[in-house]
Amino acid sequence: MGSQWGYDKTYLRAKHEGYRSRAAYKLTEIQQKFSVIRADDNIVDLGAAPGSWLQVERTLTQAWVLGIDLNPIAALEGVETIEGDLNDPEVLEKVRSMLGVVNVVLCDAAPRLSGHKSYDQARIIELDEQALLFACRVLKQGGNFVVKSFQGTDFPELYAMTKAHFYSVKTCITRSTRKGSTELYIIAKNFTG
Ligand SMILES: C[S@@+](CC[C@H](N)C(=O)[O-])C[C@H]1O[C@@H](n2cnc3c(N)ncnc32)[C@H](O)[C@@H]1O
């Protein structure tokens, strides 16, 4: 429930615990339920600003954590960042040369919303497909992929496309997702190539 300042409990908890946003709890829950990250995984996080997922990822792996966003990401110890578009081939090349092997691709990216529901839904699915393509280009066989999406007419197609590349695909609506939101995450494990 919102407080008189318009902040909800999860927002205040995130502030108190030093996270850059409430989104931290979504990744924590996904990890608890699906174990998508192992202690020696190299991780690429797409749409990573302001960086709360990066904070969580840093605690889960001893290996590389690399965040990519259109916006700058304020420095975090032990985390590399690239300011750029996940669709930019130069960004993809940088990722390959920095990490070599990529075990996990996470994407919490969201486009700027216009307020027109069907247009926004199409833009989100388009971004998700781009993230899936990115994952397919960099992931090691057996790797994992998580992407934020929204329920709607185009969602089943995205789900089917993801299924074509991973051995196991599930969906998850996290506890800290706002009530009434259609947001959900696709959890895709074991990249088949
Ligand atoms: C909801 S925020 C991510 C929050 C982040 N997971 C965290 O925990 O702090 C969505 C981000 O996606 C980024 N984004 C949207 N389109 C993108 C693109 N094409 N390439 C890279 N980043 C993108 C936005 O700039 C925005 O910072």
The ligand as a MOL file (V3000), in Angstrom:
LIG
                    3D

  0  0  0     0  0            999 V3000
M  V30 BEGIN CTAB
M  V30 COUNTS 27 29 0 0 0
M  V30 BEGIN ATOM
M  V30 1 C 13.2880 -1.0160 -15.0830 0
M  V30 2 S 14.8530 -0.4150 -15.5480 0 CHG=1
M  V30 3 C 15.9170 -1.7090 -15.0210 0
M  V30 4 C 16.1060 -1.7760 -13.5310 0
M  V30 5 C 17.2970 -2.6460 -13.1430 0
M  V30 6 N 17.0400 -4.0570 -13.3480 0
M  V30 7 C 17.6750 -2.4600 -11.6880 0
M  V30 8 O 17.5270 -3.3980 -10.9240 0
M  V30 9 O 18.1320 -1.3790 -11.3220 0 CHG=-1
M  V30 10 C 14.8130 -0.5830 -17.2980 0
M  V30 11 C 16.0700 -0.0890 -18.0130 0
M  V30 12 O 16.0560 -0.5790 -19.3630 0
M  V30 13 C 16.8660 0.3030 -20.1210 0
M  V30 14 N 16.7120 0.0580 -21.5660 0
M  V30 15 C 15.5820 0.1850 -22.3090 0
M  V30 16 N 15.8390 -0.0990 -23.6070 0
M  V30 17 C 17.1560 -0.4550 -23.6840 0
M  V30 18 C 18.0230 -0.8440 -24.7480 0
M  V30 19 N 17.5700 -0.9540 -26.0100 0
M  V30 20 N 19.3280 -1.1050 -24.4760 0
M  V30 21 C 19.7890 -0.9800 -23.1960 0
M  V30 22 N 19.0260 -0.6050 -22.1420 0
M  V30 23 C 17.7250 -0.3470 -22.3720 0
M  V30 24 C 16.3790 1.6720 -19.6620 0
M  V30 25 O 17.3370 2.6640 -19.9640 0
M  V30 26 C 16.1860 1.4390 -18.1360 0
M  V30 27 O 17.2920 1.9000 -17.4110 0
M  V30 END ATOM
M  V30 BEGIN BOND
M  V30 1 1 1 2
M  V30 2 1 2 3
M  V30 3 1 2 10
M  V30 4 1 3 4
M  V30 5 1 4 5
M  V30 6 1 5 6
M  V30 7 1 5 7
M  V30 8 2 7 8
M  V30 9 1 7 9
M  V30 10 1 10 11
M  V30 11 1 11 12
M  V30 12 1 11 26
M  V30 13 1 12 13
M  V30 14 1 13 14
M  V30 15 1 13 24
M  V30 16 1 14 15
M  V30 17 1 14 23
M  V30 18 2 15 16
M  V30 19 1 16 17
M  V30 20 1 17 18
M  V30 21 2 17 23
M  V30 22 1 18 19
M  V30 23 2 18 20
M  V30 24 1 20 21
M  V30 25 2 21 22
M  V30 26 1 22 23
M  V30 27 1 24 25
M  V30 28 1 24 26
M  V30 29 1 26 27
M  V30 END BOND
M  V30 END CTAB
M  END
